[in-house]
Each structure stands twice: as structure tokens, then as C-alpha cells.
Amino acid sequence: MRLRFINQRVFMWLVGFRDGLLWLRTWYFRKLYGMNIAPDVRISFKARLDKTNPRCVEIREKTYIAFDTIILAHDYATRRHGGQFEQKTRIGANCFIGCGAIILPGVSIGDQVIVGAGSVVTKDVPAQSIVAGNPAKVVRSGIQTIAYGRLV
């Protein structure tokens, strides 16, 4: 939605500035924390990625992660943390992770997957499917998505 008192040129500058900040944040996660994140991944500023065990987070290209999403890569209570826990939390290519979703440590999400808003993903998700619920269950399979998890 565009504010009415801002002209088109200023609005497009603001959009470009925001895109630059999103790219810079992804670069920061990759270089400083060592997360394996593709450069064209879109992560909302309000999404939270696990910085306790950052090397175990892997997100492939053209994936969108909406606001209030939590991606975990460690669990202190079950001793899945630190150097002894090398099981990665993986998210495939062309995925959409809905707002408020929680991805638990060690879960693999296949390519072309849509995770519904508020879902808690506790087990691996097969490619080309839609999952929703708590715990997340496959609602539909055999779907096709394009960039950032949009349905064809």
C-alpha cells in the first residue's frame, strides 16, 4: 500500500532501500553467523533464526520466510545443541513459510513447500506439499510453486 502524500519516485526509493536492508541482513547471517542461506532468500525483519547453533541452519534459494516465524537449530532440554549436534534444520528452494510458524531443530523441509501460518513443524516435510496445523500435517501434495512459494 502506497501512502498518498509520497510521490512515485520517493516510494520506489523506499522500496529499493528496504530491499537493500533485507539483502544486508541475509549477508550478515551468512558471513558473521555462518548460516547456509542463499543470497536471494527473503526473510522478514520480524522472523527469528536460531543464533545459538547458526551453522546448522540451511535455507535454499527463492524461499520466503514471513514475520514472527521461528527457525530453531538447537534444543537444550534434549541436548541437541553445540558441537555434538550436527543435524541441520533445512528449508528447500521455492518455499513459503507462513507467519508465526515454528520449525523445530533437525527438521528438513523439501523443495516447493508451503507451511501454513501458525504451524509447528515437528517432522520432515516431503517436497511439493502444503502442511498446516500443530503438529504440522500434510494437507495437500503434488503442488507446483514458483519463486518464493507462490502457487502456479
mmCIF file of the C-alpha atoms, coordinates in Angstrom:
data_MODEL
# 
_entry.id   MODEL 
# 
loop_
_atom_site.group_PDB 
_atom_site.id 
_atom_site.type_symbol 
_atom_site.label_atom_id 
_atom_site.label_alt_id 
_atom_site.label_comp_id 
_atom_site.label_asym_id 
_atom_site.label_entity_id 
_atom_site.label_seq_id 
_atom_site.pdbx_PDB_ins_code 
_atom_site.Cartn_x 
_atom_site.Cartn_y 
_atom_site.Cartn_z 
_atom_site.occupancy 
_atom_site.B_iso_or_equiv 
_atom_site.pdbx_formal_charge 
_atom_site.auth_seq_id 
_atom_site.auth_comp_id 
_atom_site.auth_asym_id 
_atom_site.auth_atom_id 
_atom_site.pdbx_PDB_model_num 
ATOM 1   C CA . MET A 1 1   ? 0.000  0.000   0.000   1.00 0.00 ? 1   MET A CA 1 
ATOM 2   C CA . ARG A 1 2   ? 1.412  3.355   -1.004  1.00 0.00 ? 2   ARG A CA 1 
ATOM 3   C CA . LEU A 1 3   ? 0.915  6.483   1.047   1.00 0.00 ? 3   LEU A CA 1 
ATOM 4   C CA . ARG A 1 4   ? -0.917 9.168   -0.909  1.00 0.00 ? 4   ARG A CA 1 
ATOM 5   C CA . PHE A 1 5   ? 1.344  12.055  0.056   1.00 0.00 ? 5   PHE A CA 1 
ATOM 6   C CA . ILE A 1 6   ? 4.543  10.388  -1.257  1.00 0.00 ? 6   ILE A CA 1 
ATOM 7   C CA . ASN A 1 7   ? 5.270  10.651  -4.947  1.00 0.00 ? 7   ASN A CA 1 
ATOM 8   C CA . GLN A 1 8   ? 6.139  7.578   -7.021  1.00 0.00 ? 8   GLN A CA 1 
ATOM 9   C CA . ARG A 1 9   ? 9.891  8.280   -7.181  1.00 0.00 ? 9   ARG A CA 1 
ATOM 10  C CA . VAL A 1 10  ? 10.244 8.565   -3.401  1.00 0.00 ? 10  VAL A CA 1 
ATOM 11  C CA . PHE A 1 11  ? 8.127  5.447   -2.911  1.00 0.00 ? 11  PHE A CA 1 
ATOM 12  C CA . MET A 1 12  ? 10.314 3.415   -5.288  1.00 0.00 ? 12  MET A CA 1 
ATOM 13  C CA . TRP A 1 13  ? 13.429 4.685   -3.498  1.00 0.00 ? 13  TRP A CA 1 
ATOM 14  C CA . LEU A 1 14  ? 11.981 3.476   -0.179  1.00 0.00 ? 14  LEU A CA 1 
ATOM 15  C CA . VAL A 1 15  ? 11.208 0.060   -1.692  1.00 0.00 ? 15  VAL A CA 1 
ATOM 16  C CA . GLY A 1 16  ? 14.769 -0.199  -3.028  1.00 0.00 ? 16  GLY A CA 1 
ATOM 17  C CA . PHE A 1 17  ? 16.169 0.870   0.346   1.00 0.00 ? 17  PHE A CA 1 
ATOM 18  C CA . ARG A 1 18  ? 14.116 -1.829  2.114   1.00 0.00 ? 18  ARG A CA 1 
ATOM 19  C CA . ASP A 1 19  ? 15.283 -4.470  -0.367  1.00 0.00 ? 19  ASP A CA 1 
ATOM 20  C CA . GLY A 1 20  ? 18.869 -3.406  0.279   1.00 0.00 ? 20  GLY A CA 1 
ATOM 21  C CA . LEU A 1 21  ? 18.379 -3.782  4.026   1.00 0.00 ? 21  LEU A CA 1 
ATOM 22  C CA . LEU A 1 22  ? 16.890 -7.261  3.546   1.00 0.00 ? 22  LEU A CA 1 
ATOM 23  C CA . TRP A 1 23  ? 19.877 -8.276  1.415   1.00 0.00 ? 23  TRP A CA 1 
ATOM 24  C CA . LEU A 1 24  ? 22.273 -6.845  4.012   1.00 0.00 ? 24  LEU A CA 1 
ATOM 25  C CA . ARG A 1 25  ? 20.567 -8.797  6.801   1.00 0.00 ? 25  ARG A CA 1 
ATOM 26  C CA . THR A 1 26  ? 20.850 -12.058 4.831   1.00 0.00 ? 26  THR A CA 1 
ATOM 27  C CA . TRP A 1 27  ? 24.523 -11.285 4.145   1.00 0.00 ? 27  TRP A CA 1 
ATOM 28  C CA . TYR A 1 28  ? 25.009 -10.675 7.864   1.00 0.00 ? 28  TYR A CA 1 
ATOM 29  C CA . PHE A 1 29  ? 23.510 -14.077 8.715   1.00 0.00 ? 29  PHE A CA 1 
ATOM 30  C CA . ARG A 1 30  ? 25.724 -15.789 6.134   1.00 0.00 ? 30  ARG A CA 1 
ATOM 31  C CA . LYS A 1 31  ? 29.045 -14.082 6.845   1.00 0.00 ? 31  LYS A CA 1 
ATOM 32  C CA . LEU A 1 32  ? 29.006 -13.323 10.567  1.00 0.00 ? 32  LEU A CA 1 
ATOM 33  C CA . TYR A 1 33  ? 26.965 -16.255 11.871  1.00 0.00 ? 33  TYR A CA 1 
ATOM 34  C CA . GLY A 1 34  ? 27.935 -18.809 9.199   1.00 0.00 ? 34  GLY A CA 1 
ATOM 35  C CA . MET A 1 35  ? 24.386 -19.791 8.253   1.00 0.00 ? 35  MET A CA 1 
ATOM 36  C CA . ASN A 1 36  ? 23.988 -21.502 4.887   1.00 0.00 ? 36  ASN A CA 1 
ATOM 37  C CA . ILE A 1 37  ? 21.431 -19.135 3.336   1.00 0.00 ? 37  ILE A CA 1 
ATOM 38  C CA . ALA A 1 38  ? 21.087 -18.460 -0.399  1.00 0.00 ? 38  ALA A CA 1 
ATOM 39  C CA . PRO A 1 39  ? 21.532 -14.759 -1.312  1.00 0.00 ? 39  PRO A CA 1 
ATOM 40  C CA . ASP A 1 40  ? 18.030 -14.432 -2.832  1.00 0.00 ? 40  ASP A CA 1 
ATOM 41  C CA . VAL A 1 41  ? 16.143 -15.665 0.254   1.00 0.00 ? 41  VAL A CA 1 
ATOM 42  C CA . ARG A 1 42  ? 13.618 -13.149 1.673   1.00 0.00 ? 42  ARG A CA 1 
ATOM 43  C CA . ILE A 1 43  ? 13.484 -13.136 5.475   1.00 0.00 ? 43  ILE A CA 1 
ATOM 44  C CA . SER A 1 44  ? 11.123 -10.773 7.278   1.00 0.00 ? 44  SER A CA 1 
ATOM 45  C CA . PHE A 1 45  ? 12.711 -8.402  9.776   1.00 0.00 ? 45  PHE A CA 1 
ATOM 46  C CA . LYS A 1 46  ? 10.464 -9.887  12.483  1.00 0.00 ? 46  LYS A CA 1 
ATOM 47  C CA . ALA A 1 47  ? 11.437 -13.520 11.753  1.00 0.00 ? 47  ALA A CA 1 
ATOM 48  C CA . ARG A 1 48  ? 13.769 -15.133 14.277  1.00 0.00 ? 48  ARG A CA 1 
ATOM 49  C CA . LEU A 1 49  ? 16.557 -17.504 13.270  1.00 0.00 ? 49  LEU A CA 1 
ATOM 50  C CA . ASP A 1 50  ? 18.479 -19.523 15.851  1.00 0.00 ? 50  ASP A CA 1 
ATOM 51  C CA . LYS A 1 51  ? 21.799 -17.849 16.600  1.00 0.00 ? 51  LYS A CA 1 
ATOM 52  C CA . THR A 1 52  ? 22.802 -20.363 19.285  1.00 0.00 ? 52  THR A CA 1 
ATOM 53  C CA . ASN A 1 53  ? 23.694 -23.031 16.705  1.00 0.00 ? 53  ASN A CA 1 
ATOM 54  C CA . PRO A 1 54  ? 23.793 -20.989 13.460  1.00 0.00 ? 54  PRO A CA 1 
ATOM 55  C CA . ARG A 1 55  ? 25.876 -23.377 11.329  1.00 0.00 ? 55  ARG A CA 1 
ATOM 56  C CA . CYS A 1 56  ? 23.015 -25.886 11.400  1.00 0.00 ? 56  CYS A CA 1 
ATOM 57  C CA . VAL A 1 57  ? 20.554 -23.549 9.607   1.00 0.00 ? 57  VAL A CA 1 
ATOM 58  C CA . GLU A 1 58  ? 20.274 -24.095 5.836   1.00 0.00 ? 58  GLU A CA 1 
ATOM 59  C CA . ILE A 1 59  ? 17.832 -22.211 3.580   1.00 0.00 ? 59  ILE A CA 1 
ATOM 60  C CA . ARG A 1 60  ? 17.905 -22.714 -0.188  1.00 0.00 ? 60  ARG A CA 1 
ATOM 61  C CA . GLU A 1 61  ? 17.182 -20.213 -2.971  1.00 0.00 ? 61  GLU A CA 1 
ATOM 62  C CA . LYS A 1 62  ? 13.976 -18.221 -3.582  1.00 0.00 ? 62  LYS A CA 1 
ATOM 63  C CA . THR A 1 63  ? 12.386 -19.005 -0.233  1.00 0.00 ? 63  THR A CA 1 
ATOM 64  C CA . TYR A 1 64  ? 10.228 -16.514 1.687   1.00 0.00 ? 64  TYR A CA 1 
ATOM 65  C CA . ILE A 1 65  ? 10.042 -16.519 5.486   1.00 0.00 ? 65  ILE A CA 1 
ATOM 66  C CA . ALA A 1 66  ? 7.182  -14.403 6.863   1.00 0.00 ? 66  ALA A CA 1 
ATOM 67  C CA . PHE A 1 67  ? 7.053  -12.398 10.094  1.00 0.00 ? 67  PHE A CA 1 
ATOM 68  C CA . ASP A 1 68  ? 7.091  -13.994 13.559  1.00 0.00 ? 68  ASP A CA 1 
ATOM 69  C CA . THR A 1 69  ? 8.475  -17.257 12.166  1.00 0.00 ? 69  THR A CA 1 
ATOM 70  C CA . ILE A 1 70  ? 10.915 -19.077 14.450  1.00 0.00 ? 70  ILE A CA 1 
ATOM 71  C CA . ILE A 1 71  ? 13.544 -21.405 12.983  1.00 0.00 ? 71  ILE A CA 1 
ATOM 72  C CA . LEU A 1 72  ? 15.358 -23.413 15.635  1.00 0.00 ? 72  LEU A CA 1 
ATOM 73  C CA . ALA A 1 73  ? 18.607 -25.313 15.279  1.00 0.00 ? 73  ALA A CA 1 
ATOM 74  C CA . HIS A 1 74  ? 19.141 -26.349 18.884  1.00 0.00 ? 74  HIS A CA 1 
ATOM 75  C CA . ASP A 1 75  ? 17.224 -27.716 21.843  1.00 0.00 ? 75  ASP A CA 1 
ATOM 76  C CA . TYR A 1 76  ? 18.988 -27.502 25.172  1.00 0.00 ? 76  TYR A CA 1 
ATOM 77  C CA . ALA A 1 77  ? 16.496 -29.748 27.004  1.00 0.00 ? 77  ALA A CA 1 
ATOM 78  C CA . THR A 1 78  ? 17.191 -32.746 24.749  1.00 0.00 ? 78  THR A CA 1 
ATOM 79  C CA . ARG A 1 79  ? 20.917 -31.950 24.455  1.00 0.00 ? 79  ARG A CA 1 
ATOM 80  C CA . ARG A 1 80  ? 20.645 -31.136 20.749  1.00 0.00 ? 80  ARG A CA 1 
ATOM 81  C CA . HIS A 1 81  ? 22.953 -28.134 20.795  1.00 0.00 ? 81  HIS A CA 1 
ATOM 82  C CA . GLY A 1 82  ? 26.565 -27.095 20.353  1.00 0.00 ? 82  GLY A CA 1 
ATOM 83  C CA . GLY A 1 83  ? 29.272 -29.063 18.590  1.00 0.00 ? 83  GLY A CA 1 
ATOM 84  C CA . GLN A 1 84  ? 27.854 -32.517 19.342  1.00 0.00 ? 84  GLN A CA 1 
ATOM 85  C CA . PHE A 1 85  ? 24.589 -31.814 17.478  1.00 0.00 ? 85  PHE A CA 1 
ATOM 86  C CA . GLU A 1 86  ? 25.237 -31.637 13.746  1.00 0.00 ? 86  GLU A CA 1 
ATOM 87  C CA . GLN A 1 87  ? 21.736 -32.395 12.474  1.00 0.00 ? 87  GLN A CA 1 
ATOM 88  C CA . LYS A 1 88  ? 20.741 -29.444 10.273  1.00 0.00 ? 88  LYS A CA 1 
ATOM 89  C CA . THR A 1 89  ? 17.441 -27.595 10.051  1.00 0.00 ? 89  THR A CA 1 
ATOM 90  C CA . ARG A 1 90  ? 16.904 -27.433 6.271   1.00 0.00 ? 90  ARG A CA 1 
ATOM 91  C CA . ILE A 1 91  ? 14.408 -25.474 4.192   1.00 0.00 ? 91  ILE A CA 1 
ATOM 92  C CA . GLY A 1 92  ? 14.300 -26.221 0.458   1.00 0.00 ? 92  GLY A CA 1 
ATOM 93  C CA . ALA A 1 93  ? 14.021 -23.987 -2.605  1.00 0.00 ? 93  ALA A CA 1 
ATOM 94  C CA . ASN A 1 94  ? 10.864 -22.100 -3.663  1.00 0.00 ? 94  ASN A CA 1 
ATOM 95  C CA . CYS A 1 95  ? 9.224  -22.455 -0.250  1.00 0.00 ? 95  CYS A CA 1 
ATOM 96  C CA . PHE A 1 96  ? 6.883  -20.191 1.702   1.00 0.00 ? 96  PHE A CA 1 
ATOM 97  C CA . ILE A 1 97  ? 6.945  -20.295 5.497   1.00 0.00 ? 97  ILE A CA 1 
ATOM 98  C CA . GLY A 1 98  ? 3.785  -18.629 6.865   1.00 0.00 ? 98  GLY A CA 1 
ATOM 99  C CA . CYS A 1 99  ? 3.677  -16.116 9.697   1.00 0.00 ? 99  CYS A CA 1 
ATOM 100 C CA . GLY A 1 100 ? 4.047  -17.481 13.191  1.00 0.00 ? 100 GLY A CA 1 
ATOM 101 C CA . ALA A 1 101 ? 5.290  -20.883 12.051  1.00 0.00 ? 101 ALA A CA 1 
ATOM 102 C CA . ILE A 1 102 ? 7.814  -22.717 14.216  1.00 0.00 ? 102 ILE A CA 1 
ATOM 103 C CA . ILE A 1 103 ? 10.377 -25.033 12.620  1.00 0.00 ? 103 ILE A CA 1 
ATOM 104 C CA . LEU A 1 104 ? 11.921 -27.351 15.224  1.00 0.00 ? 104 LEU A CA 1 
ATOM 105 C CA . PRO A 1 105 ? 15.585 -28.418 15.187  1.00 0.00 ? 105 PRO A CA 1 
ATOM 106 C CA . GLY A 1 106 ? 16.698 -31.163 12.810  1.00 0.00 ? 106 GLY A CA 1 
ATOM 107 C CA . VAL A 1 107 ? 13.650 -30.864 10.523  1.00 0.00 ? 107 VAL A CA 1 
ATOM 108 C CA . SER A 1 108 ? 14.070 -30.994 6.730   1.00 0.00 ? 108 SER A CA 1 
ATOM 109 C CA . ILE A 1 109 ? 11.529 -29.219 4.553   1.00 0.00 ? 109 ILE A CA 1 
ATOM 110 C CA . GLY A 1 110 ? 11.610 -30.247 0.875   1.00 0.00 ? 110 GLY A CA 1 
ATOM 111 C CA . ASP A 1 111 ? 11.526 -28.031 -2.213  1.00 0.00 ? 111 ASP A CA 1 
ATOM 112 C CA . GLN A 1 112 ? 8.292  -26.259 -3.221  1.00 0.00 ? 112 GLN A CA 1 
ATOM 113 C CA . VAL A 1 113 ? 6.612  -26.484 0.183   1.00 0.00 ? 113 VAL A CA 1 
ATOM 114 C CA . ILE A 1 114 ? 4.096  -24.104 1.752   1.00 0.00 ? 114 ILE A CA 1 
ATOM 115 C CA . VAL A 1 115 ? 3.949  -24.094 5.554   1.00 0.00 ? 115 VAL A CA 1 
ATOM 116 C CA . GLY A 1 116 ? 0.693  -22.646 6.873   1.00 0.00 ? 116 GLY A CA 1 
ATOM 117 C CA . ALA A 1 117 ? 0.552  -19.752 9.319   1.00 0.00 ? 117 ALA A CA 1 
ATOM 118 C CA . GLY A 1 118 ? 0.970  -20.798 12.943  1.00 0.00 ? 118 GLY A CA 1 
ATOM 119 C CA . SER A 1 119 ? 2.110  -24.316 12.093  1.00 0.00 ? 119 SER A CA 1 
ATOM 120 C CA . VAL A 1 120 ? 4.579  -26.205 14.268  1.00 0.00 ? 120 VAL A CA 1 
ATOM 121 C CA . VAL A 1 121 ? 6.752  -28.390 12.049  1.00 0.00 ? 121 VAL A CA 1 
ATOM 122 C CA . THR A 1 122 ? 7.998  -31.327 14.140  1.00 0.00 ? 122 THR A CA 1 
ATOM 123 C CA . LYS A 1 123 ? 8.835  -33.867 11.397  1.00 0.00 ? 123 LYS A CA 1 
ATOM 124 C CA . ASP A 1 124 ? 10.354 -33.835 7.931   1.00 0.00 ? 124 ASP A CA 1 
ATOM 125 C CA . VAL A 1 125 ? 8.105  -32.456 5.176   1.00 0.00 ? 125 VAL A CA 1 
ATOM 126 C CA . PRO A 1 126 ? 8.120  -34.057 1.680   1.00 0.00 ? 126 PRO A CA 1 
ATOM 127 C CA . ALA A 1 127 ? 8.678  -31.899 -1.393  1.00 0.00 ? 127 ALA A CA 1 
ATOM 128 C CA . GLN A 1 128 ? 5.771  -30.297 -3.272  1.00 0.00 ? 128 GLN A CA 1 
ATOM 129 C CA . SER A 1 129 ? 3.291  -30.252 -0.412  1.00 0.00 ? 129 SER A CA 1 
ATOM 130 C CA . ILE A 1 130 ? 1.298  -27.948 1.842   1.00 0.00 ? 130 ILE A CA 1 
ATOM 131 C CA . VAL A 1 131 ? 1.473  -28.515 5.597   1.00 0.00 ? 131 VAL A CA 1 
ATOM 132 C CA . ALA A 1 132 ? -0.546 -26.889 8.363   1.00 0.00 ? 132 ALA A CA 1 
ATOM 133 C CA . GLY A 1 133 ? -1.514 -27.370 11.981  1.00 0.00 ? 133 GLY A CA 1 
ATOM 134 C CA . ASN A 1 134 ? 0.063  -28.156 15.313  1.00 0.00 ? 134 ASN A CA 1 
ATOM 135 C CA . PRO A 1 135 ? 1.805  -30.513 14.777  1.00 0.00 ? 135 PRO A CA 1 
ATOM 136 C CA . ALA A 1 136 ? 2.006  -29.819 11.051  1.00 0.00 ? 136 ALA A CA 1 
ATOM 137 C CA . LYS A 1 137 ? 0.439  -32.439 8.805   1.00 0.00 ? 137 LYS A CA 1 
ATOM 138 C CA . VAL A 1 138 ? 0.370  -32.709 5.019   1.00 0.00 ? 138 VAL A CA 1 
ATOM 139 C CA . VAL A 1 139 ? -2.836 -31.075 3.787   1.00 0.00 ? 139 VAL A CA 1 
ATOM 140 C CA . ARG A 1 140 ? -2.135 -31.398 0.071   1.00 0.00 ? 140 ARG A CA 1 
ATOM 141 C CA . SER A 1 141 ? 0.655  -32.892 -2.011  1.00 0.00 ? 141 SER A CA 1 
ATOM 142 C CA . GLY A 1 142 ? 1.758  -32.690 -5.623  1.00 0.00 ? 142 GLY A CA 1 
ATOM 143 C CA . ILE A 1 143 ? 1.683  -28.895 -5.808  1.00 0.00 ? 143 ILE A CA 1 
ATOM 144 C CA . GLN A 1 144 ? 3.882  -26.707 -8.004  1.00 0.00 ? 144 GLN A CA 1 
ATOM 145 C CA . THR A 1 145 ? 5.298  -23.399 -6.802  1.00 0.00 ? 145 THR A CA 1 
ATOM 146 C CA . ILE A 1 146 ? 7.358  -20.677 -8.412  1.00 0.00 ? 146 ILE A CA 1 
ATOM 147 C CA . ALA A 1 147 ? 9.751  -18.250 -6.709  1.00 0.00 ? 147 ALA A CA 1 
ATOM 148 C CA . TYR A 1 148 ? 9.037  -17.521 -3.045  1.00 0.00 ? 148 TYR A CA 1 
ATOM 149 C CA . GLY A 1 149 ? 6.458  -20.283 -2.727  1.00 0.00 ? 149 GLY A CA 1 
ATOM 150 C CA . ARG A 1 150 ? 3.722  -18.795 -4.893  1.00 0.00 ? 150 ARG A CA 1 
ATOM 151 C CA . LEU A 1 151 ? 1.380  -21.374 -6.388  1.00 0.00 ? 151 LEU A CA 1 
ATOM 152 C CA . VAL A 1 152 ? 1.418  -21.833 -10.142 1.00 0.00 ? 152 VAL A CA 1 
# 
